[in-house]
Amino acid sequence: MLAGEVELGHPSPESFQQELTSHQCVSFAELLVDCSQLESQLSTSVSTGMNMNKNEIKKEQPLKPSRSQTHPQNLSKHSSFNSPNQIQAQLFSAGPSASHKIAEHGRKMDKVESNLYKLSSSAFSDSCLDVGKDSYVEDSEHGTDEAQLIKAKVTIRKPEGMTKKEMKVTATPSLFFKDGKKRIDYILVYKKSSLQVEKRSTFERNLREEGLMLEREQSITNSDIMFVKIHCPWDTLCKYAERMNIRMPFRKKCYYTDWKNRTLNSLYRKTIQLRSWLPKNPMQLDKEALPDLEETDCYTAPFSRARMHHFTITNKDTFFNNSTRSRIVHHVLQRTKYEDGKTKMGINKLLNNGTYEASFPPHEGSYQSRHPIKTHGAKNHRHLLYKRWACWGMWYKYQPLDLIRRYFGEKIGLYFAWLGWYTGMLIPAAFVGLFVFLYGVFTMHSSQVSKEICQATEILMCPMCERSCMLQKLNESCIYAKVTHLFDNGGTVFFAIFMAIWATVFLEFWKRRRAVLTYDWDLIDWEEEEENVRPQFERKYAQVERVNPITGKPEPYQPFMDKLLRLMISILGIFLMISLVLTTVFAVVVYRLVAMEHFASFKWYFVKKYWQFATSGTGVCINFVIIMFLNVVYEKVAFFLTNLEQPRTELEWENSYALKMFLFQFVNLNSSIFYIAFFLGRFSGRPGKYNKLFDRWRLEECHPSGCLIDLCLQMSVIMVLKQTWNNFMELGYPLFHNWWTQHKIKRNEQVLKLPQWEKDWNLQPMNLHGLIDEYLEMVLQFGFVTIFVAAFPLAPLLALMNNIIEIRLDAYKFVTQWRRPLPARATNIGIWYGILEGIGVLAVITNAFVIAITSDYIPRFVYAFRYGPCKGQGYSQERCLKGYVNSSLSVFDLSELGPGHSGYCRYRDYRAPPWSSNPYELTLQFWHVLAARLAFIIVFEHLVFGIKSFIAYLIPDMPKDLSDRVRREKYLVQEMMYDAELEHLQKQRKCHGKHYHQEWP
């Protein structure tokens, strides 16, 4: 066919007479007559400069249906978002003399086709109408339309292999180009007032050269905003799918080799019958409300155009699903140049310099509907996710992980799978922690230590500050003693050991769960095949190349000395930031020392009486404000240091940035907690010889009932405030921003309905660093749950309550408040698993020190067995602790403070009385307690680490049946590829008339 030729054609109305009623046939016939008239006029108008070659008309052969369609069928019984298929688009340039008439007739054809489309979607729910005019419309930089109509083909027929239920599917017009046929795979947004016109024009021209189709459209609400809609045709999809090694289905799976299924088939049927009589699990999702999300029932292999005949291609429009199409377009955008030179490429660079304002894949329509989902079904996957996942009423339901994975990609799907698994594992931990706390509540009044403190009306405690503090009776600490018993009781050691084992079981079973998900989502071999070099790395080291030992292809290379230098600078920056954290903790400590003197002499009686609580409470709040402020600084510093290192791949960049953010925020959150747990009151000295900071401020002491209450207060306040603040910032800010945007739009009465891409543009973009912030929040929470859980057994319960809200909050945010993120792939949670394992090891050590040093468990244990009334008889009841409080307090002679002081006071320590031969020397009981503490730390750590290692050894990373299935399928894939290639070569020989022999060619 010569350049500039136009091919038009339409089928006769007789093909519809068997399916349509007489009234419907008349309507279609009238529209087809209009098509014929316009077609003949258009042929006449362009016949002077063109030749028609009927022999070059190509007819596409219908493909056989298969079970491996990647597009969900039967999303609902009434509506979906499938696009009209069986439409071909080819673009050429027509002669200048006919361009005006072509554009005019093209607009008339658009009107006719629009009537056809409306008629098919409203009047004929049982028919499938494919109408389209493939035209490439591109606006100029100033927004003028320049239509180039080259080839228009109107096709109306019933596709083969489509059922009656499937023919009720209608397309969403806002998800396609103006022709209603080419699906929008990606959106670029720019301002017409931007000065980067040349870069944008070059970039878009190069995108078209790469095979993408573009269409511009002006914003309805803002005349300065322009949208560039991107469509990736079939040939371009195939080309880049092959380059990216995307795995696609090619042969139906065979389960006849699974002998377990055959053997246990009858038992399985009986189990199903038994379950049908049992009550339904309320947490289970309603299967009837969800579509069949089994994306493929076929074996997969990396896509290859040379072996395209191996793959099961039912429909070219749905062979690559929406997530895959978006990933391919993003891959092209990342590697397309906008200026001459190796370093001038990538959409990220254009976003940074203001050439484009945003880039994102579009959502699949609205998440709301006027009709109930139970009666009318879901409009699209986004609507289904909102109703069955993001609604707060679904808080007790399992998550639809397959649907999440299909819509948002495997990476986000794995995050929600991990979050759901973590939340589920918190349930037993929360119950055990609540049991330990309730045990403390029920035994609070019967505790021997609490009784002795509350009844000690004659014991005077030494002043705890220099100027304003007075002698106080020990029984004034009765409330503190009872509260301390809630967290420091007989169940503390058991709970610490339980949580250490729980952390190991959680991680080991998550590995098994991850293995099942990666198999179901076809990610077993993805990591080795699809890891790509970052465009920033390519630009930086484009002049230095070396051959990749794996692929054998040249690629940019970072010299060792350059990498080492950048790494050393990054490490130095990390230490500087950690030093800044420790400096802020020191500042808070100084505040506590200064504040306790002022609160002890405060005018208000309540503050003066509970000055220690006021000092600790205000110190915690100030520390929290500093923590949240420094988190903002750390984020920018970590981003700068990570870019300075120049990681080779996106995975390396994410791991490096995540590690820095974790180190910064972990030290920031827990440094003050470590100070209270292990340093508060340990170096304060004794009465008459107190240690002072800068020879001015006396170091802070623990309360007479111990330091554990301060640790509990610090943990609970920081944990609750941080989780509340994070939830507010994650949802509150996007909600307010989106509400304000919608409010401004609604004030314009002329705006009736916005297209989907403009609705998405008005939403908030996803966090700059993707899922790193989401993972970081949960991993830091995991540290609170495990590291100091011996001091705060209610931490798992608070975490469980927060996570139940967090799952639905994140779901609501992803579905309704954020633009659709790029559907990325991943096989695991990345570096976060290693960080979780490190936290599990640190938790064993810190809990051992908390029990041995911070709590009074070891001193009580030593007293009961060595000094109490049950000495030599073994610890059996609370009566063995009789006299423990008096034994743990030393005596000080107040006359040593100078004139005006007389009598004796008591303080917490194991020292000789002033009337002994060696006054104020450490007693033998102190050394017994110290030895018992060190022995407990060693025994506890070795015992728990041994149990953890044994459990990790017993639990394999992958279930045995899954491991066998994976190996079996790899073998079958090789055999099937061999058979398929042999079959293909045999057909080729027969077509060429060659003799065929029973042998491999």
C-alpha angles and dihedrals in degrees: 000000000000122000112273095025119141123213119199130175145150136187123246120262090241090084089069101045094088093053105035134062121246093260092050092048092053091051092050092044092054092051092046091052088056088050090051093049093049089045093054092045091050092048090052093048095055100032093093094067101028141060125216119222110190093185091067096061107120122210119201114229113232114248125227117254119252139184092240098080109141093204113086113250125206094019086165138343093249114030146010140152104258114144124231106268137198091062123132124200124197123170127205133154118261124213117276093240093061100036095095094050091044092054091048094050089043091060090049090051089051090056093049092047091048089057090049091050094049092047092050094048097045110030103031113049091160098053133072116224121191110191125159148141111206106215128157110225117186124176121215122242089271095053101257119144118239109183120199112187113185110150125017123178124177112202125183116176143117112262117235120251096023118131127218092256092050092052090066090071115113131190128244106236095209090063094063141059119269089273089064093231113078111075118228108241100173141008129217120191127200140160121245088218091061115115094216094090096131094050091048093049092049092047094051092045089054090048090056090049088054088058103262123133120224134196127181127213131176122237117256095214100038122036091200094060121086127187123211110203114204126204123185113211125217097261093050091047091053093047096053095037086061093047093048093046092234111182115233133180117267110160136022116259120251118217097175089101093063100099092180091063091052094046097045096037096104092043090050092053091051091050090052090051090050092050091052088065093050124085114272117258105252091209092059117100119240104259092202090061093055127068124238098277098181095126096194139005091190140091114258135217136174108286117254128180091208089059098036090129088068094063126082104242111176098158126008091210093059104028089093108044123222094265092053093046091052092049091051093050091048089051089055093046091053093054104038119107124232096185137021114279137062096266098051103086143095137071091247090064091050091050091052096050094046099252089123128021098208145346125203143141112256125252116248096250133291124337092216133068136186091226126068114258092226094061103028102027129227122315093213142334092280091056090047092050091050095051099039101034118011098048115101090229088069093062093117096045129097115256120255093237096173092054091046090051092049094050103035103023135251096289095059090038090057091049093055091042090054093044091051092047092049091049092049092050090052090066097077091040091052092049093050092046091049090049091053090049093048089048087058091048094053094044096041096099094041095051111119093213093052091047093053093048093047092048096044097106095147099049115095119202122217118253113274096208135040110244115010103032121100134196110281133194118250093233089066085076092059094111092049091050093052093047090049090054089060089068103023107056140113094291095058097089093044091051093048091053091044093053092049090054090042091057091053094047090048093053096042095050090045088060089056092047091049091051091055092048094048089051094047091046094045095244100127096109099021101103096061095046109041107040107127132193116252114252089229090057091048092052094047098048102026092123094054114065138166135175115269107237091215103045098023090226127122115254137167114285131203113216116239096239092050090050092047093050093050091047093052092050089050092050090049090052091051092053091048091054092047088051088054089054092052090048091056091049089052089051090054090050090053089050091054091051093050096040097053091063092052096044091049089059097037119139095231111084095215093053091044092051095047098033092140092057090047091050094049094043096050090043091055093049093049090047091052092052090051090048093054092046094050091048089067091051093046092053093057094043093048091049091051095047092047093052089046090059091056099216114210100227136026090249091055090048093051093047093049094047093044092052092051093047091049094049092048097046096038091055090041094053101037105035093086090045091053089050093054094043099048110014109032109107094356097104103028095109125215136292110292092020108052121162115239133201111239086351087283115075121052114230117253121261131209121257116267088255092053142268096277094089090058090051092050091050093049094049097044096047095047094043096048096041094046094049091046092048093047093050091049094049093044095053108012098060096047090045093052094044094048092045091052091048092050090046091056091047094049091055087069101078093192091068108089104160131002123213117248096255091055091048089052091048089057091055125087118266119241117266113291092242097044116218096351092095091048094050092043092056092052095043091052088050089051087056091054090048096052113020101059098014091124088067096042114029092175091068094094091051092051090047091050093051091047094048094051086058093039094058094054092038092054090044092051090047095050095045103039113014105038133061113251108277123224108277099240128182129232137163099208143001091274123220091352092082091059090047090051090052090050090051089051091055092045090049092060092052097044094046090051090053093043092054093042101040112016100040127056094235096109096044090050090047093051093046093050094051101034112024109015132091090270093057109155092003101085131249112288113140143011089266088076089069094057108133094016096124093052089047093053094053125080128207128244128190108230092201088076089070091069140260116342095038126097140157132039135291133189132233136179110268144088103253135135118261120258092253094058124100090253104034118204094004119141112268129226089255089063091057092046090053092046092050091047090051094052092045091050092051092052095044094043094049095046093045095049095042089050092051091046093051092047092051091047089052093050095050113068118215092235128033113254096237091049092050091052092047093052093051091046093051093050088055093047092048091057091049093047093048088052093049093045093050091047091050091049093051091048091055090049092053092050091049090053093046096245123149116258123223128187095252140092110268 
